[in-house]
Amino acid sequence: MLHRVLQKVVQLFGEKHVHPSAATPPALSLNDALAAVRPAYPAGFKGTVPERWYDESQNVKAIQTWIAARRETDPAFDARQALQEFADRAWYRASPHIALALEYRAIGAKAGALEAMTAALSCNHWDLYTQDVAADITAWAEGADNPRAVTDAYLQSRFCTVPFEMLETTPNGDAYVCCPSWLPIPIGNIERQSAEQIWNSPVAQELRRSILDGSFRYCSRMHCSKIGNKWLPAADSPEAVQWRNVPVEAPLAGPKQVILSHDQSCNLACPSCRKDFILANKEQQDALDKVMDDFVMPVLRQAEVVKITGSGDPFGSNHFRRVLKSINRPAFPHLAVDLHTNAQLWNERAWIELGLAEIVRGAEVSIDAARPETYAVVRRGGDFARLLENLAFIKELRESGQLTELCLSFVVQAGNFREMPEFVKLGERFGADLIQFNMIRNWGTFSREEFQAHFIGSKSHPDYGAFVEVLRTPILSSPKVAMGNVLGYADKQGST
């Protein structure tokens, strides 16, 4: 019996529980049941994945086991009420929201199930199990087929070269073979391992194996724009064949593309990214310098492209300014640099001082607004007039051929979605080759309630209907516009 494995005489939140029978063993609290969960790593990982990573299914299973034991000893036990109380108390945990959604689904309560899954995603947007349950419940609530089967069939005939060619670093030192939101499993840590150990780790090989066998089992169907927009090359394409002919266990040469996102230093404090301004102190700067000497520069000598940065700003980070100054043509004759910046500090003086004329290939400028008053909110610390002045300089670089590509990007949220059409015009005004939109995510900066207020992609948001209307604006269909994962949220909510 399930209750025989349960040991402690505490109810939810530590209250004592009197059982109907003295022979019935006491129950663990839900908190203790979750604390006892241990990750079950997939085959092929060989225990090398950092212990902080796990699949939420382990926690949901523990909760369901706990519920079953409580119901066995107390037929009147209200699982939904208990889960809601626990979720309100531990608002940062996704698993009780998932379990609550499944309880609502069991009784056919669609609104409750959808609300609980929206809360779960706001707690942990990158967990693959959470995404799968969300897609399944949304399809069930709308009386539609789960798109997972169609997507899986598509992927069986497709290939992705990214895990074979790209390495991305992150602020805690973890390294990934794709965007951490798209393939959320680290392959190693740059503070503890060499580039060779990370790039050819057992986890890296397992992730590549999942592409080769067509399962894409570790990839996000929700966040990956290549999957969502069906942009992946065919499995028999020339770029796929070159990797299919290489045994997955064979050591690969260093990554061709490197994305450096391990320093969060920035001159802005955008609420969608951070709670306050971040600038590395002396101790942190010393550690970053060591990472640069021991990891960054060696791996860049084998790379073809480096993108700086996905974590802060290349001009606002002393560390990344040092990296840029160190990338010169004699030492790195074949390396191209792509910048990802808010452009507040990117003027002609910085361009000359850092010697970027001969090394920078393209740039993405994150803006998130088309009006000064909105910019002041979503780009805290920024000056819209200065942005426009610097964009004019950047436009000159693009027109003269010193930049080969310019992208302006926009994180869609409740406070700015109405400006999406204006943003396209702004991009056209400054000669952008690509105008890119992506839905806001919770990077740990929002509480559950705060994120729900910002997350315009939820059908339950009061402005969701207005958001859908904006998406129908003709200018958003311009060939220069990339909607990223934005339309995917609308599609799944039954709006198009």
N, C-alpha and C positions, 0 to 999 in steps of 0.2 A: 504494500500500500504506500501511496505517496507520503502520507503523513508520518510514516515510520522513520524517515530520514530527517525529519525536522526536530530540532533539539531545544530551542530556548523558549521560555515562558514569557513572551512579549508579543503584544499585538502591534498593529501599525502605529508608528511614532512612539513605541516603547511602552504602551499601556498594557497592563496585565489583562489576560484573557482567561475566563473560566470556561472550561470545556464541559459539554453535556455529560461526559463519562469520565470517571477517574482513570479508566484504563486507556483513554485516548491521549497520546503524547501531545505536548504543547507545540505551538507553532513558532517559527522564526518570524521576526518582523520583516516587512518587505525590504527595508533598508539592509538588513543583515543578509537576506537572500540574495540581493544584488551584489553585496560586498563579497560574497563567496564565489561569484562567477569568475571563471578563468577563460581567456580567449582560446578558441579552437582554431589554430592557424591552418589554412588550406595546405593540402599536399604540395610539396615543392618549395615551401618557404623555409623549411629546415630550422625553424626557430630563430631566424635571424632578423625578423621584423621587430622593430621597437615595440615594447610591451604595451605602449599606450594605444596602439592600433588594435581594433577588434571589430567584429561584425555585430551590429546591434541585435541580430537574431539571437545571440547567446543570452543577452539580457531579457529579451522578450520571452524567450523560452523559460527562463528562471521565474519571471513574473507569472506566466501561465501555470507553471508548476505550483507556485505559491497559492494562486487563486484556487486551483483544483483541490489542494489540501484544505484550504479554509472552507470551501463549500462542502467538503466531505464531513467535516466536523461541525459545520454550522450551515444548514440548508438555507437559512434566512440571510446569509452573508450577501451584502450588496457590493459586488466587485466594482461596478462603475463608480459608485460614490467613493470607495476606498482609493481607487486609482486616481480619480479627479483630485481628491484631497492630497494624495502623495505628489501628483504632478504639480499642483499649485505650490507645494512646499519645496520640491526639488525641480523648479521650473527649467533648469538648465539641462535636464536629462531627457533624451528623446524616447527611451524605451517605455516609460509608463504611458506616454501619449500614444505610442503605437499600439500597446496592449489595450488601451482604452478604445482606440479606433476599431480594433478587431472585436471588442465586446459590443460596441455599437452596431457593427456590421452583422454580428450574430443575431441581433434582434431586428435588423432591417432599418435601423435609424440612420439614414443617410447624412443628414445635417450634422449630427453628432460625430459621425465617423470622419467626415471631411474636415470639420473644425479641429478634431484631435490630430489629424495628419498634418494639417497646416502648422499646428504648434510643434509637432515632432520635427518637421523640416526646419523650423526656425531655430531649433536647438542644435541640430546636426545635419546640415545640408549636404555634407559630402559622403555620408554613409550610404553604401549601395543598397543594403537591405531596406533602409528607410525609404529610399527612392522607389524601390520596387513595390513595396507595400502601398506607397502613395499613389503610384500609377494604377495599381490593381483596384484600390478602393475608389479612385476617381472614375475609372471606367465602369465599375459596378454601380456607382451612384448615378451615372448618366445613362445607364443601360447600353453601354457601348462595349465593344471588344477591347480587351487589354492590348495595347499596341506592342507589347513585349514580343509576342510571337512573330509579328510582321517584321519588327526590327531585327530579331534574331535570325530570321530567314535571310534578310538583306545582308547581315554581317557574315553569314556563311560564305558568301561569294565576294567578300571584300577584304581589303588589307589596309594596314596603317603602318607607315614607316617610322612614325615618331618614336616609339620605344626603342628603336634600333639606332636612332641618330641624335636624340636630344637628351640633355641633362639639365634639370632645374634645381637650384639650391633654394633653401627656405631659411627664415630667421632662426629656427631652433637647430639648424645644421643638417636637417634631413634633406636627402636628395631624391629626386623623382625622375622618371623617364617620360613624363608628360606633365601637363598642368595638374597640380595637386587636386583640383576640383574634378577633373575629368578622369583621372586614374589615381585614386587617393591612397596609394600604397607606397611608402618610401622604400628605396632599395639600399640605403646606407646613410651614413652621417659624415659630413665633410670635416667635422671637428675631431673624429676618432679614427677615420679610415682614409687610405690613399685613394686617388682617383681610380686606379686599376682595381682595387678591392671593391669599390662601389659599383663601377660600371659593369663588371662581370660577376657580380654577386649572385648567389642562388636565387634571390628574389627577382633580380633583374631578368635572369634567364626564364623564370617561371612566368613573368609578365609577358615576355616576348613569345613564349610558348602559347599563351592564350590568344595571341594574334595569329600565329601560324596555324592553329587548329580551327580558327574561325569562330571561336566561342566568345571572344572579347569579354570573358567572364569577370574581369576586374575593372571594366570600363563603365563610366556613367552614361546611361541612356538619356538621363535628364539634362545633364550639363554640357556634354560634349557637342559642340556645334557641328563637327564633322559627321557625327552619327545622326544628330537630329535633322540636319539639312541634306543628308545623304551625299556628302562630298568625298567619301573615301574612294580610292582607286580600286579597280577590279583585282581579284586575287591572282589573275594571270597577266596583270600589267607588267611592263618592264621593271618598274620600281619595286614591285612585289617579288618578282622572280629572282632578282639579285639577292634578296635576303632568304628566300626559300631554299636556295642552293647552299646556304651556310648552316651547318649543324648548330642547333641552339646552344649546345654546351661549348662550342668553340669560342675562345676569347676574342672579343671584338676590339678593334682599334678604338681610341677615344671618341667621344661624341663629336658629330659635325656641328651641332648647334648647342650652345650653352646659354641658359637664362640665369642670370645672377640676381637672386632675390633674397640674399641672406643678411642684408643690412636694411633696417626699417627707417633709418634716418631720413627726414624729410622736412622741408620748409613749410608744409601745410599740415593741417590736422583735420582731414576730411572725415566726417562722422561715419561714413560707410566703411571706413578703413581702420580708424583708431579713435580712442577717446580723448587723446591729448597729443601735443607735439612730442615727437621722438627724435632725439639726437644722441648718438653714441657718446658715452663719457670716455674718460681717459682709459680706464680698464677695458671697456668694451672695444675701444679703438685699437688697443694693443692686441686683443684677441683677433680682431678683424684683419689686422696687418699680418698676423701669423697665418691665418687662413689664406690670405692673398699669396704669401710667399710659398706656403706648403701645398696649396691646392689650386687656387685660381689660375695663377700664371702657368703652372705646368699643364693644366688641362686645356688652357687657351692656345697653347703652342700646337696642339693637334686639331683645333677646331677651325671651322670655316666662317662661322657667324657667332657673335655673342650679343645677347640682348641685355641692356642695363637700363632699368631694373623693374621688376614686378613687385617690389616690396616698399619702396620709398621714392626717392628722386635722385637721379644721377648727379644733378647739380647741387642738391641739398645735402648730399652725403660726402663727408671727407674721404671716406674709404673708397667710394666709387670714383670720386675725382682722381684719387691716386691711381686707381686701376686704369682709368682713361688716359692719364698722363704717361703711363707705362706702356701703353699699346702704341708702338711706333712701327713704321714700315720696315726698317731694317730687321727688327726682332720678330715681327709678325707680318711677313710679306703678303699672306693670303687671308688674313683675318678681317672680316667686315664687322662693323659695329652698328647695331640698331638701338636707338634710344627710346625709352618709355618714360615720359616726363610730364609734369604739369606745366612746364614751359615758363613758369614765373621767373626763373633765374637764367633762362636760355636767351641771352642777347648776343650781340656781336662780340662784346668783350670776352664773354665766357667761351665762345666759339674759338676765338684766337688764342686765349690763354691756355686752353686745354689741348690745343693742336688738333682739333677735330676735322679740319678740312680734308685731310687725306684718308681718314679712317671710317667716318660715319657713312653708312649706306642709306638707312631709312629711319623714320621716327614715328612714334605714336604719341599723341598729345592727349592726355586725359582731361576732360573739361566738365562734363556733366551738367551743363547749363547753356542757355542762349541769352539770358538776361542778367544784368549786374546784380540785381537783388537776390536772385536764386543762386548765383555763383557765390555770393558772400556766405550763404548758408551751407551749401553742399561742398564748397572748397574753402573751409575756414582758414583764414589767414591770407587768402589770395586777393589780388586786386584785378578786377576785370579789365580796367583800362590798360594796365601793364600787360595783361595777357594778350589783348588785341595788338598792342605795339610789338610784342615779341612774335606774335603770329605773322605779322607783316614781314619781319626779318626772315622768319622761317620760310615764308612763301617765296621770298627772293632766292633763298638757297635751293628751293625745289625748282624754280623756273630757270635757274642757272645750271641745273644739272648736278649741283653738289650733293643734293639729296635725290635718290632715285625713287623714293616712295614716301608719301606723307599720309598718315591716318589720324583722324580725330575721333576720339571715343567718348562714350556717354553711358553711364550706369543708370538704368531706368529705375525710378522710384516714385513714390507718391508725390513728392514735392517738385518733380521736374518733368513728368511724362507729357504734360501738355506742351512742352517746349521742343518735343522731338522734331516736328516739321521745321521749326525755326533753326534748330541745330543743323539740319541738312543744308539750309541756306547759308549758315555760317561756314560750314565746311566748304561749300562751293565758292564762297567769297574768298577764302584763303587758299584755294587751289588744292584741297585735299584729294588724293586719289581714292581714298576709302573713308567712309563715314560709318562708324561701327557702334552698334547698340548691344548692351547685355543687361540682363536683369540683376537687380541688387541681390547680394547674398549676405548672410550673417557671418562675419569673420570673428565673432566673439565680442563685438563691440556693442551689440544691442541686447537688451533683455527680451524675453519672449514677446511681451506686449509692445515694446518699441519696434521690434522687427515686423510684427503684424501690421503696425501702423504704416510702416515704410513699404512693405511688400505689396506692390500694386498688382502682382501676378496672381493674387488669390481672388477667386470668385466671390469670396465673402467680404472683400474690401469694399467700403461704401462707394469708392470712385472707380470700381472695376469697369462698369459700363462705359464711363467716359474714356477710360484707357482703351477699351476695345474700339471706340469710335475714332480715337486718335490714330490707331493702327491702320485704319482704313483710308487715311489721308494719302492722296495719290503720290505726293513727293517722296513718301517713304518707300515707294517702289522704284526709285531711281537706281540705275545700274551701279552707282557709286555706293549705295547703301547696303550694309551687311547687318541683318537683324539679329545675328548671333542666336542666343537661345530665347529671345523675347517672344517670337511667334509660337514657339513650342509651348510656353505657358498658356497663351491664349487658346491654342488648339486643344490642349488637354482640358481646358475649362469649358469647351464646347461653344466657343464664340465665333468660329469662322466656318 
